[in-house]
């Protein structure tokens, strides 16, 4: 049977503090781990980005928090407030984080996952109004948690933590593969103002030629068509926008592998997502992505990776919102080897992209599984 209890009755709530930044002896020598609110996003804390001195600890409201406690962001920018983490080392924190040290009635991993599930609820009970609100010790002490037997808590906590560990493995693998791909792109494509790459496949030695994008692709922009949200009927076909799939609809415009290049959006300059990517199978494209079909003796994946590497800042024709208009895009220079070398490079990175996508799909499935378990295994 599950029981509903106030968090303050089954755990010790300990807010942190920050030594004065004006006194160097409070920060040097670096002796005591000290966590800032932004680091809560690490989720599992094995180390801190900063440390304070013993003198700084003794002259501030910073307090030790036991290893294997649950940390919660009381305040913070954006989505930080209400986020939780587990500390695998004893540490101190700033005043925007509180440590929750569970009693013998509560297993720390169980509590961590329950508060993870309650993220939106915790933000709603925050004091203040809207996004500038904040949690505090009183609110946390009064916050109600549902507890099962300690044995069941252990089982649930360990199961969900194993899923988290697998999630982190796939996340790290995606990050590693992305970094390796970026390094290889720099080696297998010529550097600025050069006509040969640093690394080449055997039997290829000719200089690469500079061409305009209009010479290697045809623009199929007249075939694309936007669908307003209200007019979209759900279906099995991907609906592409400037940075990838934005929805699924019941019809399609294209049925072949083509290159999509963002036409507008902040991502053109910020580069948080791919600007250029391949689409294949049956799909729909709205008017926020240029549709490019390669001309004979060119390779889709090679041209796509060439375009993705580019800095589009100087090609931006937008004012308030970044934009790549078609005429400007047609004149973008692109370095090209012969078709056989393009194919070699394109196929190599296609295999790389397939591996990255595989890990991303596994990651997404694990996230869905965890969400389902959090919704159905907790009261």
N, C-alpha and C positions, 0 to 999 in steps of 0.2 A: 504494500500500500504506500502511495506517495503522500508526503506531508508538505503543507505550505508553511514556510517560516520566513521571518524577516532575516535579511542577509546579516544584519548586525548581531543577531542572536547566534549565528553559526560561523561567524568569521570576524576577524579584526581588520578594520578599515584604517589604513595609514596613508594620509596625504603626504606629499614630499615638500621640498623647499629648494631654493637656489641661493648659494652664497653670493655675497656682493661681487659683482664683476670688476669693481674698482680696486679690489685688494688682491694683488697677485698671489700673496701667500695662501689665499683660500683655494687657489687653483693649481698651485705648484708647491711641492712635487705632486705628480699624478699618483694618488694612492687608493682612492675609493671609487668604484664604478658608479657613474651618475648618468641616469637616463633622461633624455628630453622627450617631449610628447610626440614628436614626429617619428621617433624610433619605435613607437608602439606598433607600427605597420610591419615590423619584422615578424611579429606574431610569436616566434620562439626566440627568446633573448639569451644568447650565449656570451655576448660581450656588448659593451656600450661604446658610443662614439667619443665620449668624453669622460674625464675623471676629475674628482676634486681632492683636495688635501685633507688630512685629518683635522688641521686647524679650521679649514672651511666647513667641514662637517660639524665641528663643535661650536661654530659661530653662525649657524643657520638653522632653519627648521627641517633640514634634510634628515631623514631617518632610515635606518637599515630595514630592508624588507627581506624576509627569509627566502631562500631558494624554494622553487616550486610553489610560488604564490601566483595569484592571478592579478595582472596589472590592468587598470582601466584608465583611459584618457578622460579626464574631467572636462577638459576644454581643448581647443585646438582648431586650426584652420580647416575649412572644407569638411570632409567626412570623418575627421579624426575623432571628434568627441563621441564617446560611447564604444570605441574600438577596444578590444582586449588582447592581452598577450600573456604568455607564461614566461617567468624568469627562471632560467636554469642555473643561475648564479645568484648569490646574495648581492644586493645592490641598493643604491639610493636613487631617488627620482626628483624631478622638479615638482613645483606646486601644481602643475596641470595633470599630474598622474597620481593615482592612489593605488597602494598595494592592498590586496585582499588576501589575508592569510587565513585559510580555512581551518576550522576546528576538526576534531577527530570524526565528526559527523559527516564531513564533506570531503570528497575526493577532488583534488584540485583540477584534474583534467575534465571531470564531469562538470564542474562549475564553469570552467573556461568555455566549454561547448554550449552550456545553457545560456551564458551571457552573450556568446556569439550569436546564438539564435535570437536573443532578445535585443539585438542592436537597435532596431528602429524604435522599439518600446522604450529603451533607455534614453534615446534622444528626445522622445516625447515627454518624458517625465523630468527632463532637465529644467532647472530654474531659468528665469529670463524668458525672452520671447524669440521665437524663430531660430535662425541659425546662430545668433549670438548668445544663446543660452549656455548654461554650464551645469554639470553635475557637481555635487558636493558630498561631504561626509554624511550629513543628515539624510539626504535623499537615498544614499546607498545603504545606510543602516536600516532605513524603513522599506527598502525595496524587497518585494516578496519573491522568493525562489521556491521551486517545487523540488523536493528531495525524495528519492527512492531509498531503498536500503543501501548500505555502504557497499555490499557485494555487487548489487546491480549497477551502482554508480561506477565501480571499477570496470565492470564489463563494458558499459556504454562508453566511458571515457577512453579506454584503451582501444576499442574498435574505431572510434572516430579519429583518434590520434594516429592510428595506423593509416587511415585514409589520408589524413593531412600529410604524413610523411611521404606517401606515394605521390600526392599532389606536388609537393616540393621537389621531389626527384624529377618529375616531368617538367616542372617549371624551369629548374636548373638546366635540364637537358636542352630545352628550347632556347634558353639564353645562350648556352655554350655553342649550340649549332649555329645560331644567328651570328654570333661573334666570329666563329670560324668562317662562315660564308662571307662575311664582310671583309675579313682578311684575305681570303682567296680571290674575291672580286678585285681587290687592289693589286694582286699579283698577276691575275690573268687578263686584266684590261690595262691598256697603256695609261701611264700617268699623264698629267696635264702637259700639253705641248710636245708629247712624244708620240712616235708612230709605231712602236713595238712594245708589247708587254714585257714585264720582268721575267715571267715564267711562261713557257710555251710547250705545247705537245710536240712529240717527236715528228720530224719531217715537215714542220711548218717554220718558215723563216722569212716569208715576204712581209714587207711593210704593210700596215693597215692603212686604209684609205678613209679620208674624212668625207662624209656625205651629209646632205640635208635630210631631215626626217621624211620630207615629201618624196625623196628618191627611193626610200626603202619600204614605205607603207602607203596604203590608200586609206583615207578617212571615210568611215561609213556613218558619220554623224546624222545624216538625213534619215537613217533607218531607225534610230532610237526614238523612244517615246516616253514621256513622263506619265505616271499614274498618281493622281491625288490619293491620299490615304483612304478617303471615303469611297473611292471608286475601285480600290484594290479588292479582289476576291481571293481569299486564301487558297493556295494550291501548292504543288510540289516544285515549282520552278523558281530558281533564285532571281531576285530582283536587285540589280546592282546599282549603286550610286558612286559617289566620288571616291570612297575609301573601301569599297567592297560590298558584300551582301548586306542589304538593309531590310529585306523582307522576302517572303515567298508568295508567289501569285499563281493563278490558274492558267496563265498563258505564257508564250515565249515569242521573242522576236528573232533570236539567233540560234543556230544549231551547228556551231563549229567553234574551234578554239580561236579566240581573237585576243588582242591586247587592249586593255582598258587603261586610259590615262586620265587622271583627275582633271576636270575642267575648272572647278572652283572649290573654295573652302579654305579654312585656316590651315589645314594640314599641308597645303602646298608649300608653305614656308616653315611651319612648325615641325613637320615630319614625325608625327607620333604613330602614323600608320603608313603602309605602302602608298605611294602616289601612282605607281604603275604595277599592274598585275594581270595575270591571265584569267580568262573565263572560258569554260568549255562545257560541252553538252548543250542542253536546251536552257535558255535563260533570257531574261528581259533586262534592258539597260535604260536608265532614265537619262535626262539631259544634263547630268552633272559629271559625266565621264565621256571623254572622246573614245570612239570605237575605231581601232586600227587593225587593218588586215595587211599582213606582210606581202610584199611583191615577190616575184620569183627569185630564187637563189638567196633567200634570207631565212633565218631561223627564228621562230616565234620567241622562244625562251631567251635566246641571245639578245634580241632587240629589246625585249622586256627588261632584262637585267641591265642593259646599257642605259635605258631610260630611267630606271629606278635609282641608279647611281648618281644621277645629275642633281645639281643644285639649281632649283628653279627660281631663285630669288630675282635674278636679272631678267627672267622671262615673264614675270608677274605683271599683268596689265590692269589688275584691279586696284581700286582705291580703298574703300572701306573693307572689302572682302577680296582676298587674293584670287586671281583668275588667270587661267592660261587659255587665251583665245586660239581658235584653230589656225589662223594665219600666222601667228607668232610661232605656234608649235611646228608648223610645216618647215620653218627655217632653222629649227634646232639642229646643231651639228652633232653627228654621231660617227664614231670611229668603227670601221667595219673591216674584218679580214675576209678571205674568200669563204664560200658557203661551207666547205668541208670543215674549216676551223670553227666557224660559227656553230655548226652542228655539234662538234665535239664539246665545245664550251657550254652550249645550251643544254645538251643531254646531261652533262656533269652536274650542273646546277639544278636541273629538273629532279635528279635523284636526291639531291640535298633538300630541295623544297618538299619532296614527298616525305622525307624523314621528319622534317620539322612539322609538317601537317599531321603526320601520324601521332606525334607526341601532343600536338594541340588538341586533336580529337579525343585522345585518351584523357587529357586534362579536363576537357569540357564534360566528358561522361562522368568523371570522378566528382566534379563540382556538382553535377546534377544529382548524383547518388548521395553526396553529403547533404545537400539541401533537402532531399526527400527524407533522409534519416533524421535530420534535425527537426523537421516538421512532424514526423510521425513517432519518434521515440521519446519525445519530451512532452510533458503535459503543459 
